[in-house]
Amino acid sequence: MPTFRHIEQPSGANPDLRMLAELMRKIPQLTAADIDELLPLWTRRGTLRRGEFLSQFGQVENHLYFMLKGTMRIYMPLPEEDAYTGFAYPGTMVTSVPSFLSGQPSEFCVQALQQCELLAISRADWMRLVEQNPNFGRFWRLEMERAVLGLIERQIDLLLPEPQQRLERVLKRSPHLFQLIPKRHIAAYLRMTPETLSRLGAVKS
């Protein structure tokens, strides 16, 4: 099970929050005051060992997480094989999005591919901020629009019959994945075997 502890006096001076603060400063919609309002709400810090689950099928997800270290896979467990929907890595936010938004049990799993360190904010605190702070409201709306566009891109990937086509699209869209994620997980994401992926020459190790 993942272990979480409360952060004492969270602020921009806290090294655990510095990475998050630096990322937020790059968002045009947010001011320094907005970031100062956000940081104290990330009150928990967690560690997951390789193979541990951040979210499991049937669990209601009540937190949004920010990745400090490590990588995770996001997938739907199916009888024959897992259906991958994405990955998380340092500098990204992760959660079971449908469950986080709806409050319903998740149909997805979020699992650590290596030891991970992350920060957590409660759904209640995040949604309150989005509703009460217009800048965060705009930021969240843009993130949701980006997520919808990403879902459409992913659906196109899955419809393409040729492995080479699927590979080229993901290489163009997310080349960093091939430096961060193990080959067998990228192959599963692309709906091909690791041998096919190696033959196509995308990953050298």
Helices and strands as residue ranges (DSSP letters): E 3-6, H 15-25, H 32-38, G 39-41, E 44-48, E 53-55, E 63-69, E 72-76, E 83-88, E 93-94, H 97-102, E 109-112, E 116-122, H 123-132, H 134-159, H 163-173, H 177-180, H 183-189, H 194-200
